[in-house]
Amino acid sequence: MSNIKKEIIVKIYCGESIEVKCKHQLHPINEVKSAIKLLETGKDIITYSNSPDFIITIKYCCEEMGIKPEFFLNDVSQGSNIENIFDDFNRSFKLLDKTVELIKVR
């Protein structure tokens, strides 16, 4: 990946608002491979994903390549910070915890 130009634009949209854009989610290893393939094109990227594996791969590969990606959460730019995106993803764990507690009460 060292021959990729540093000025490419990388934008990744995340969150519930982009669900219609994500036709399907891949196995985590394929999400990582997909992210790497996109970066290896050396072209500008605008893509959509709710995959933590895809997001983290883009984040850290871009850092190593000297590229500053721009992430979006429900159409709001997060810059290159993915913390809010992962907080949003973690809402599923909170829902699961609440659901399990309700089941226990029954």
N, C-alpha and C positions, 0 to 999 in steps of 0.2 A: 504493500500500500504506500510505499515511500514516494512513488512517482506521481502522486495525486496533487493537483494544484491546491494551494492553501486558501484561495479566495472563493471556493465554492460555497454556495448558500445551502444550509441544511435546516429545514423547518419540519417539526414533527408535531402534529396536532393530537391531543389526548382528551380523555374525559367522555362522559356520557353523551355529550352533544355530537360527537363524531361517530357514534355507534353505527349509523347507517353506512358510513364509509368503510367500516371494517367488515367485509363480507364473511370472513372466517378468521379464526385465530389458529396459528400453527403450534406444533409441539415446541416447547422452549428451545431445544437445540436448533430447530429450523428457524425460529425467530432470530436467533443469534446469527445463523448463516445468512439469513435474508438481509439483516442489517449490514453485515460485512460486505455482501455483494453490492448493495446499494452504494456504500461508500467507495467501493473499488471502481465504480463507473467513472469517478472523477467529475461527475456532473452535478449541477444544482439538484437538490432533492426537496420535494415537498411531499410528505407522506402522512399517513394516519395510522395510529396504533394505540391500543390499550394494553399492550404486552409489556410487563415490567422487564422481561428479558431483552426485548427489542430496544426499549428506551435506554436501559443501562449500557447496552452494547454501543449504541450510537453515542451516548454521553462520553464514555471512557475512550473509545476509539478516536472520536473527534479530538479529545484532549491530547492524546498521543500524537495525532497528526497535525496539531496546531490549528484546528478548525474550531470556530466558536458556533455551535449549533444554537438554534432558537426553538425552544419548546413552548407549546401552547396548551393551556388547560381550559377547556370550554371556551375556546376562542380568545382567551386572555394570555398575552405573552408572559412567559416566565423567564425570559432570557435563557441562559444556559443552566439555570437552577432547576433541578428535578425534584426537590424536596416536597413541594406542594402537590406535585403529580403523584408521588408515592403516598402522601397523606390521603389524597383522594382515592387511590387504589385501596388503601387500607380500610376504607369505609365498609368494604365487604366483610372484613373480620369483625367489625363492630356489629354489623347486622347479624352475622353468624352467632356471636356471643349472646346477643339479645334473644335470638331465636332459641338457642340452646337453653337459656334461662327460663323462657316460657314453657318449653317442653318439660323441664325439670319440675315446674310448678304443677303441672297436670297430674 
